[in-house]
Structure formats: structure tokens, C-alpha cells
Amino acid sequence: SQQGEEDPQALSIQEGENATMNCSYKTSINNLQWYRQNSGRGLVHLILIRSNEREKHSGRLRVTLDTSKKSSSLLITASRAADTASYFCASRGYQKVTFGTGTKLQVIP
Amino acid sequence: GAGVSQSPSNKVTEKGKDVELRCDPISGHTALYWYRQRLGQGLEFLIYFQGNSAPDKSGLPSDRFSAERTGESVSTLTIQRTQQEDSAVYLCASSTGQGPNTEAFFGQGTRLTVV
């Protein structure tokens, strides 16, 4: 079974609104990463947050990490139609990168 | 190369046939991962290589699945006696190694359809 779980599984918002996705994981991690996937093919790395970091920003993206709760969140501010995609969190343990089940985001123009 | 390359891009095969999927990682990347993604699902871990050894094969779903890697280069994922439930996109990723802050770079995947 997948180690990570994202919620919600699907999210539909209006352009300009903020989108928040959450991720939980089960084991100790070195870092947690967020990826984006368009059209069910290759994934694109968005942002990495280390286990000793609590928050990180990159452009319109804001990621938080709470290792005590084994959870992370990805916030996309001022969403655009082009942000429509599936978003996955990936927890990096000692060797393996384990992906969550993903959140499908739809941004309506 | 410039990125992770997977071939073929699409493969349609008859049930019971064997298939080989290929992954060319980014040059110099020692770690290589295979994942399976069924339609509308998340990524399912299959196997991880560090160099040409596979310390974690825990995700291979059955003995019909096997994978090899030549040095720190090409990897092939072989599925024997394919079944319809094997239909999925098979994604390969590579990274620079076991460093705690390395990101994985993905190929575009091979879409396998078993008919």
C-alpha cells in the first residue's frame, strides 16, 4: 500500500483562489517533496522541504512540514487554469522515495 | 542525456506475451526507481537500484516482474506472461544518490496496454 496519503483526492476551485493540499506519511523521512503530473505521464519536481525545516516558499507555492504529525501541506496561491494537474507528495526515507495517492486539482477559468 | 528517457512510449501487447521496458537515466545518477501507475491512481513503488544492485525489490508485484540495471546506466523492466491487470503507465526516475536532499527526475513513462 502507498505510504503517503493526500487529501483531498480531488479539488475544484475558481481561478484566483488558493488551493491547499495535504499529505500524510508513516515513517521517518529525510525530506518531503511535492511533484506535479500533467496528463498522467512524467512528473515534475516542484519543491523539496528538509526534515528540519517547517516551511518553504517557491514563487506561488508554500509548503509546510510537521514531522510530529507526519504531515505536510502544499498551498498554491492565486491559482491559474494552467495549475490544473495532479499533485503528489513524496517522502524520502533512507533509500526509497514513496509517493502518495495524489490530489487532482482543477482550476476553472 | 538531458533527461530520463524511457522507451517505448507506448506498448500494446497480447495477454501472455513478455515485454521489456527500458529506462535511460540521467548521466551520473546512481539511483534509479521504477513505479507503476494505473489509470487515475497514485504511484506504486516497484524497485529501486543503487548502482547496479537492487537493495529494495519489495514492490515487485509477482515473480513475473523482474528488473536489471547495467552499471549506473540503462535499466530494463521485464514483465513475463503479461496479464490485463499489468496495463498501466510505468514510470522511471533517477537521482544523484542517497543524499538526503536529492530530487528525483522522471521520464515520460511507458504506457503499457495488455489486450
HADDOCK unambig.tbl for C-alpha pairs under 7 A between the chains (distance, minus, plus):
assign (segid A and resid 2 and name CA) (segid B and resid 44 and name CA) 6.78 0.50 0.50
assign (segid A and resid 30 and name CA) (segid B and resid 100 and name CA) 5.36 0.50 0.50
assign (segid A and resid 31 and name CA) (segid B and resid 100 and name CA) 6.62 0.50 0.50
assign (segid A and resid 31 and name CA) (segid B and resid 101 and name CA) 6.49 0.50 0.50
assign (segid A and resid 41 and name CA) (segid B and resid 108 and name CA) 5.28 0.50 0.50
assign (segid A and resid 41 and name CA) (segid B and resid 109 and name CA) 5.90 0.50 0.50
assign (segid A and resid 42 and name CA) (segid B and resid 106 and name CA) 5.69 0.50 0.50
assign (segid A and resid 42 and name CA) (segid B and resid 107 and name CA) 5.46 0.50 0.50
assign (segid A and resid 42 and name CA) (segid B and resid 108 and name CA) 4.02 0.50 0.50
assign (segid A and resid 42 and name CA) (segid B and resid 109 and name CA) 6.05 0.50 0.50
assign (segid A and resid 43 and name CA) (segid B and resid 106 and name CA) 5.69 0.50 0.50
assign (segid A and resid 50 and name CA) (segid B and resid 101 and name CA) 6.96 0.50 0.50
assign (segid A and resid 95 and name CA) (segid B and resid 98 and name CA) 6.18 0.50 0.50
assign (segid A and resid 98 and name CA) (segid B and resid 45 and name CA) 6.79 0.50 0.50
assign (segid A and resid 99 and name CA) (segid B and resid 43 and name CA) 5.92 0.50 0.50
assign (segid A and resid 100 and name CA) (segid B and resid 42 and name CA) 6.35 0.50 0.50
assign (segid A and resid 101 and name CA) (segid B and resid 41 and name CA) 6.52 0.50 0.50
assign (segid A and resid 101 and name CA) (segid B and resid 42 and name CA) 4.04 0.50 0.50
assign (segid A and resid 101 and name CA) (segid B and resid 43 and name CA) 6.70 0.50 0.50
assign (segid A and resid 102 and name CA) (segid B and resid 42 and name CA) 5.79 0.50 0.50
